[in-house]
Structure formats: structure tokens, C-alpha cells
Amino acid sequence: MFLRRIVLILIIVLVAGGAYVFFNKTNNSAPSGSTQTATGSDTTQTGSAAQPAPTTPPKPESRSSVPVTNASTPVLTEVAGMTPPQTNVKAWFLIDATSGQIIGNQEPDLKVSPASLTKLMTASLVFSALDENRIRPEQEVTVSEKAWRTGGSRMFIRVNTQVTVDDLIKGMIVQSGNDATIQLAEVVAGSEDVFVNQMNKEAALFGMNNTHFTDPTGLPAPEHYTTVRDLSVLAQHVIKDHPKYYHYFSQPEFTYNKIRQHNRNGLLSRNIGVDGLKTGHTEDAGYCLIAAAKRDDRRLISVVVGAATVREREQVSQNLLDWGYQNFTAKQVAAADAPLISPRVWEGTVKEAKLGAVDGVSVTVPRGMEDKVQTITQINGKLVAPLAKGQTVGNVQFVLNGKVLKQESLTVLEDVPQAGFFGRMWDKVLSSFNS
């Protein structure tokens, strides 16, 4: 009897192996399928690629976690059919820096003169030099004649005198001093020309594809231009890449050489959550302001270019920020390390794999539309053990009105070890019928 059982098991294994080879060959020419799960507020559907796919914006490359947007990136006002605020400024942009989503804009890709908003790129490079210990805050430098002679807004440094890097940064950010800016460029790069080359390389790495700099200060020049979209990317980099230096942007005033000057960002004193960033003005650019605000752990950034007066740039910026906080909210669509789906896994010690997003995911949505966000998962073919925790096996999209608000990797949350020999053989037979 025992011998008969052994023979029977061997026959089953041989038949299973033969069936696997046969079905594998017959299905070899067909591409492996994918599983797509769509989750609405109260329904779950599982289907194939025959489902209508949402519009997915292309993902330009970026040097860091700051998302780069383009004309195909969904704008929440358009997705929700909302009317954005109407203004008389040349261009504006409002983004939720917490989620990286665009709330609204006006002429986002119009080439504009950035004026002293240029100094944000200068500051970013100076902060990088500090992080890399190429310069030190307490380091004293000798003021060059070129820096001293620079016109426009000034810190009033004196030629051949000593000034610290820390004071120069305050002079550039708080007082918008062109003289301090040129001196910092020379300290970091050795010359203004070399520094400008570094500015343009950094802009390219940031994905600021419609930006070109010709000087560190923002003085008008035909080939010195940007867009409000690109400026929003730059502002996010300054905040996220250099958090320990962000305090410079909220300093209300700075006194140097017995001359006290106030921060030109008037929103800092209005108690509306604004804690930076930068103002700018030239005759060509008009009055400009990039304002960053934080309320209830949500950070919004507004970019306003081409206002007629200081009052207008501040009022438009405040109106945009207030409108963004009042009409949009954050919705958590995936908890960290929590399964979104548990699809069938083959040849493993368990029958289902827990898949989700490693980090928690939140999206910005219009208030009242939180329950309309759909979760769509796409798996790259059949799941076969072993699967390792952290392994990417597809992607998950969070969709509103057919537009992808955000896309993340779909990741294995727990290891799935490979089953034993007989378990694998049995699953090979079963999976061949499910190909």
C-alpha cells in the first residue's frame, strides 16, 4: 500500500510538470496580464486593461523629491470645474507643497522677468556650499569693488572691508541687497560668471526647463527669464532641501553698517501663516512675491509676478493663499505600510501578497470631493514567490474625475517565501489555467 502511494504521488508530479511545460509553451507568445483594481468611495472592481485608463501626466526627471510639473499636470481647479480667482497680475501659481499638487494658476508658462526672485537660486547654491563646508557662516570675506559698485537695492557693504557670510546672507534675503548677492557669488564660485553657470546647471537639475539666468541678482536682461511654474519648483527646493537655513526668510529686519532695513515681504507681519520667501521688483517685471504659508501642517506656496504695486502683490498673494486653504483640503488615501490590496500570489507559503505604499500618501482635493477619489492599482504581471518586502510590483494611482492626482509605487509589504517543491508544482498547474 505504501509503495502504491509513492508511485501515485510520482505520477501526479510528472503529470503536473508536463502540464506546466505544455501550458507555458502554448501561452509563451502572449504577454503576461496585469491586475487593475479600482476603488471608489463604496465599490471595488477588479478587471483587466480593458478598463478606460485615466489620463497620466508624463513625469519629467527631477534631482530630488520635489515634483516637476508641466502643461499636462492636472490643475485642481480644472479637474473640479472650479473658477480660479481673477487677478490683474501678469501671472500667478498656487501649489500645495505638502502634496506637490497644483491648486490653480494663471499663465503658468509665460516667460517673465523674475527680478530679485532670482536670489532664491543664489540662496540655494549658497546653502549648498554651507552644507558641503565649502564656506562657513562665520567666515569673513573682503568686499570686492565689483560687489560694492553694484546698483539697485543694497546692503551698503564697503569696499575692502570684512563682512561675514552670515551677514551677507541676511543682506541678500532680508534687504534684497544686490551688493551682498554679488559678493556671495564671488565667495562661492570665485567669479560671477562661474556662479551664473552653476545657477543654470542647478535650474536644469531642478527641471526648470523654461528658465535661464544671466546674473545672480535679477537685474533685467533679455536672456534672464523664468516662469511662475519654474519659480514654484525653485521655492520648494529652497524649503525642502535646506530647512535649517529657512529661518533667514522670516527675519523681519536687519541692521548693517548702522542702517536698519525691514524685510520687504509685508505678509510676514499679517499673522496669516506666511513665514517666507522673497520679493522682487523691476520696471519690466513689476512687483513680484513668492509667499510660503503653513497652516495645520499644510504648506501652500503662491507665486505672483507682474503686480502694479506693492499693495497689489501682497493682496493678491494673501487672497490666493486664503482661497487655497478655504477651498481645498488634504485627504489621506494610503496609510504607511497598510495594505491597499491583497492579490493572489503563486508558488508561495501564503496565497495572498499584501501590497501598498511604503510611505503614507495624501492628496489635495476640493472640499466636498474627498470621497470621490478613486484608487487604481496596476500589477506588472503574475505575482510569483519569492517576493521580498519593499519590492516594487506595480503602481497605484489616485484619481479624481478621470485625472491622476498622484502615482506611487505599489510595493510588497511583507516577505512571501517560496513554497516547497510539491506546493510549487501544484501552483504551476493551477496558474497555467489562470494565465
C-alpha positions in Angstrom: 0.0 0.0 0.0 2.8 2.4 0.9 4.6 1.7 -2.4 1.4 2.4 -4.3 1.0 5.8 -2.7 4.6 6.7 -3.6 4.0 5.7 -7.2 0.8 7.7 -7.3 2.5 10.8 -6.0 5.3 10.5 -8.6 2.7 10.2 -11.4 0.9 13.3 -10.1 4.1 15.3 -10.0 5.1 14.1 -13.5 1.7 15.0 -14.9 1.7 18.3 -13.2 5.2 19.1 -14.5 4.2 18.1 -18.0 1.0 20.2 -17.9 3.0 23.2 -16.7 5.5 22.8 -19.6 2.7 22.4 -22.1 0.6 25.4 -21.0 3.7 27.5 -20.5 4.7 26.9 -24.1 1.2 27.5 -25.5 0.9 30.8 -23.6 4.5 31.9 -24.2 3.6 34.2 -27.1 1.1 36.1 -25.0 2.2 38.9 -22.7 1.5 38.5 -19.0 -1.6 40.2 -17.9 -2.0 42.9 -15.3 -4.5 43.3 -12.5 -6.2 46.6 -12.1 -8.3 47.4 -9.0 -10.4 50.5 -8.9 -11.7 51.6 -5.5 -14.3 54.3 -5.2 -16.0 55.6 -2.1 -18.0 52.4 -1.7 -17.2 50.0 -4.5 -14.3 47.7 -5.6 -13.8 46.4 -9.1 -11.2 44.1 -10.4 -10.7 43.9 -14.2 -8.2 43.9 -17.0 -6.5 46.6 -19.0 -9.8 46.9 -21.0 -10.9 49.4 -18.4 -10.6 53.0 -19.6 -7.3 54.3 -18.3 -7.1 57.7 -16.5 -5.0 60.4 -18.0 -1.5 60.0 -16.6 0.8 63.1 -16.9 4.4 62.4 -18.0 6.9 62.5 -15.2 9.9 64.7 -16.0 13.1 63.9 -14.2 14.0 65.8 -11.1 17.0 65.8 -8.9 15.1 65.5 -5.6 11.7 64.7 -4.3 10.2 68.0 -5.4 7.8 67.1 -8.2 8.3 68.8 -11.6 5.1 69.8 -13.3 4.4 70.6 -16.9 1.4 71.6 -19.0 0.0 68.1 -18.8 0.0 68.1 -15.0 -3.6 68.2 -13.6 -4.7 71.5 -12.1 -7.2 71.0 -9.3 -9.4 73.9 -10.4 -9.7 72.4 -13.8 -10.2 68.8 -12.5 -13.1 70.0 -10.3 -14.6 72.5 -12.7 -13.9 75.4 -10.4 -13.3 79.0 -11.3 -9.9 80.3 -10.0 -9.5 83.8 -8.6 -9.4 86.5 -11.2 -6.5 89.0 -10.9 -4.8 91.8 -12.8 -1.3 90.5 -12.3 0.7 89.1 -15.2 0.9 85.5 -13.9 0.4 83.5 -10.7 0.8 80.0 -9.4 -0.6 78.3 -6.3 0.7 74.9 -5.2 0.3 72.7 -2.2 3.9 71.9 -1.3 2.8 69.2 1.1 1.3 67.0 -1.7 3.0 68.6 -4.7 -0.3 69.3 -6.4 -1.2 72.4 -8.4 -4.3 74.1 -7.0 -4.6 76.8 -9.6 -2.6 79.1 -11.9 -2.8 81.9 -14.5 -0.3 82.0 -17.4 1.9 79.3 -15.7 4.4 79.0 -18.6 4.6 82.6 -19.7 8.2 83.8 -19.8 8.6 86.6 -17.3 11.4 88.6 -15.8 12.0 87.3 -12.2 13.7 90.4 -10.7 15.0 89.7 -7.2 13.2 86.4 -7.1 16.4 85.3 -8.8 18.1 85.5 -5.4 16.3 82.3 -4.4 18.5 80.3 -6.8 21.5 82.3 -5.5 20.5 81.4 -1.9 20.0 77.7 -2.8 23.6 77.5 -4.1 24.9 79.4 -1.1 23.1 77.0 1.2 24.5 74.0 -0.6 28.0 75.5 -0.2 27.4 75.8 3.5 26.1 72.2 3.7 29.2 71.0 1.9 31.5 73.0 4.2 33.0 75.0 1.3 32.1 78.1 3.2 31.1 78.9 6.8 28.6 81.3 8.3 31.2 83.0 10.5 33.7 83.2 7.6 34.9 86.8 7.0 35.4 87.9 3.4 36.8 91.1 1.9 34.3 93.1 0.0 35.3 93.4 -3.7 35.0 96.6 -5.7 32.5 95.0 -8.1 30.2 94.0 -5.3 30.5 97.5 -3.7 29.6 99.2 -7.0 26.6 97.0 -7.8 23.5 99.2 -8.2 19.9 98.6 -7.2 18.8 97.6 -3.7 21.8 97.4 -1.4 23.0 96.2 1.9 25.6 99.0 1.9 28.8 97.0 2.3 32.0 98.9 1.9 34.9 98.0 -0.4 37.9 96.3 1.2 36.1 95.8 4.5 35.4 92.5 6.2 31.9 91.0 6.3 30.8 87.6 7.4 29.0 85.2 5.2 26.1 85.1 7.7 25.6 88.9 7.4 25.8 88.7 3.6 23.0 86.1 3.5 20.9 88.4 5.7 21.7 91.3 3.5 20.7 89.3 0.4 17.5 87.8 1.7 16.1 90.4 4.2 17.4 93.6 2.5 17.5 92.1 -1.1 20.9 93.6 -1.4 22.5 93.3 -4.9 25.9 94.1 -3.4 25.6 91.2 -0.9 24.4 88.9 -3.6 27.4 89.6 -5.9 29.8 89.1 -3.0 28.3 85.8 -2.1 28.5 84.6 -5.7 32.2 85.5 -5.8 32.8 83.7 -2.5 31.1 80.5 -3.6 32.3 80.3 -7.2 35.3 82.6 -7.5 33.6 84.8 -10.0 30.1 86.0 -11.0 30.3 84.3 -14.4 31.2 80.9 -13.0 28.4 81.3 -10.4 25.8 82.1 -13.1 26.9 78.9 -15.0 26.2 77.0 -11.7 22.8 78.6 -11.5 21.8 77.4 -14.9 23.1 73.9 -14.2 21.1 73.8 -11.0 18.0 75.0 -12.8 18.3 72.2 -15.3 18.7 69.6 -12.5 15.6 71.0 -10.8 13.6 70.5 -14.0 13.2 74.3 -14.5 13.1 73.9 -18.3 11.8 77.4 -19.1 14.4 79.3 -17.0 17.7 81.0 -17.9 19.8 83.2 -15.7 22.4 85.8 -16.7 23.3 87.2 -13.2 22.7 86.3 -9.6 20.7 89.4 -8.6 17.8 89.6 -11.2 18.8 92.8 -13.0 16.8 93.0 -16.3 18.4 91.3 -19.3 16.8 89.8 -22.5 18.1 86.3 -21.7 17.2 86.4 -18.0 13.8 84.8 -17.7 11.7 82.2 -16.0 8.0 81.2 -15.4 5.8 81.1 -12.3 5.7 77.3 -12.7 9.5 77.1 -12.5 9.6 79.6 -9.6 7.3 77.3 -7.6 9.7 74.4 -8.1 12.6 76.6 -7.0 10.8 77.7 -3.9 10.0 74.1 -2.9 13.7 73.2 -3.3 14.8 76.0 -1.1 12.4 74.9 1.6 12.8 71.1 1.4 16.5 70.9 0.5 17.7 73.5 3.0 15.3 73.5 6.0 18.0 74.7 8.5 18.5 77.9 6.6 14.9 78.7 6.0 14.8 81.0 9.1 16.6 83.7 7.1 13.4 84.3 5.1 11.3 85.1 8.2 13.7 87.6 9.7 11.7 90.9 10.0 14.6 93.3 9.8 18.4 93.5 9.6 20.8 96.3 10.6 24.2 96.6 9.0 26.6 99.5 9.0 24.1 101.3 11.3 21.4 101.1 8.6 18.3 99.2 9.5 16.2 97.8 6.8 12.9 95.9 7.0 12.0 92.7 5.2 10.2 93.6 2.1 7.7 90.7 2.5 4.8 92.5 4.1 2.8 89.3 4.6 5.2 88.2 7.4 3.5 90.5 9.9 -0.1 89.7 9.0 -0.5 86.6 11.1 -1.8 84.5 8.2 0.8 81.7 8.4 3.3 83.3 6.0 6.9 82.5 7.0 8.9 83.4 3.8 10.1 83.6 0.9 11.1 86.5 -1.4 10.0 89.8 -3.1 11.2 91.3 -6.3 10.7 94.4 -8.4 11.9 96.0 -11.6 10.1 98.1 -14.1 10.0 95.2 -16.6 8.9 92.6 -14.0 6.6 94.7 -12.0 6.1 93.9 -8.3 6.6 90.2 -7.5 6.3 88.0 -4.5 6.8 84.3 -3.6 5.0 83.6 -0.3 5.1 80.4 1.6 2.5 79.8 4.3 1.9 76.9 6.8 -1.5 76.2 8.4 -2.4 73.0 10.2 0.7 71.1 8.8 -0.2 72.1 5.2 2.2 74.3 3.3 1.0 76.3 0.3 3.2 78.4 -1.9 2.0 81.3 -4.0 3.9 82.9 -6.8 2.8 86.3 -8.1 4.5 88.2 -10.9 3.7 91.5 -12.6 1.6 93.3 -10.0 1.2 97.1 -10.4 2.1 98.0 -6.8 3.5 96.6 -3.5 -0.1 96.6 -2.1 -1.4 94.6 -5.1 1.3 91.9 -4.9 0.6 91.4 -1.2 -3.2 91.4 -1.5 -3.2 89.0 -4.5 -0.8 86.7 -2.7 -2.9 86.7 0.5 -6.1 86.2 -1.5 -4.6 83.2 -3.2 -3.4 81.6 0.0 -6.7 82.2 1.8 -8.6 80.8 -1.2 -6.4 77.7 -1.3 -6.8 76.9 2.4 -10.5 77.6 2.4 -11.5 75.6 -0.7 -9.1 72.6 -0.6 -8.1 70.0 1.9 -5.8 67.1 2.4 -7.1 63.5 2.2 -5.0 60.5 3.2 -5.5 57.9 0.5 -2.9 55.4 1.8 -1.6 54.7 5.2 2.1 53.9 5.6 2.7 50.1 5.3 -1.1 49.4 5.2 -2.3 47.0 2.5 -4.3 48.5 -0.4 -4.9 45.2 -2.0 -4.0 41.5 -1.3 -3.9 39.8 -4.7 -3.2 36.1 -5.4 0.4 35.0 -5.2 1.7 31.8 -6.8 4.2 29.3 -5.5 4.4 30.9 -2.1 3.8 29.8 1.5 0.8 32.0 1.6 -1.9 32.6 -1.1 -2.1 36.4 -1.0 0.5 39.2 -1.0 0.0 42.4 0.9 0.6 45.3 -1.4 0.6 49.0 -0.6 2.6 52.2 -0.4 5.7 52.2 1.9 5.0 55.8 2.9 1.7 57.3 3.7 0.1 59.1 0.7 -2.1 62.2 0.9 -3.7 64.1 -2.0 -5.1 67.6 -2.1 -8.7 67.7 -3.2 -11.5 70.3 -3.3 -13.5 70.3 -0.1 -16.6 68.1 -0.5 -14.9 65.8 -3.1 -12.9 63.8 -0.6 -15.0 60.6 -1.2 -14.7 60.8 -5.0 -11.0 60.0 -5.1 -10.5 56.5 -6.7 -7.6 54.2 -6.0 -6.4 52.2 -9.1 -3.7 49.6 -8.7 -1.8 48.1 -11.6 0.3 45.0 -11.1 3.1 44.1 -13.5 2.1 40.6 -14.5 1.6 37.5 -12.3 2.9 37.5 -8.8 5.2 34.5 -8.2 7.1 33.9 -4.9 9.6 34.6 -3.5 8.6 38.2 -3.0 10.7 40.5 -0.8 9.4 43.2 1.4 10.0 46.6 -0.4 9.9 45.0 -3.8 8.0 47.1 -6.4 5.5 45.1 -8.4 3.4 47.8 -10.0 1.9 51.2 -9.3 -1.0 52.8 -7.6 -2.9 55.8 -9.0 -5.2 58.2 -7.1 -7.7 59.5 -9.5 -10.3 62.3 -9.4 -12.7 62.8 -12.3 -10.5 60.6 -14.6 -7.3 62.6 -13.8 -4.4 61.1 -12.0 -3.7 63.3 -9.0 -0.7 61.2 -7.8 1.0 58.0 -8.7 3.2 55.9 -6.4 4.9 52.6 -6.5 2.9 49.5 -5.4 5.2 47.7 -3.0 5.3 44.3 -1.3 4.7 45.0 2.4 5.6 41.5 3.8 8.0 38.8 2.6 6.4 35.9 0.8 8.8 32.9 0.9 8.8 30.3 -1.8 6.7 27.2 -1.1 8.1 23.7 -1.1 8.5 21.5 -4.2 5.0 20.0 -4.2 3.4 23.3 -3.4 5.2 25.0 -6.3 4.3 22.1 -8.7 0.6 22.3 -7.7 0.5 26.1 -8.2 2.2 25.8 -11.6 -0.7 23.7 -12.7 -3.3 26.0 -11.3 -1.6 29.2 -12.5 -1.4 27.8 -16.1 -5.2 27.8 -16.2 -5.3 31.4 -14.9 -2.8 32.8 -17.4 
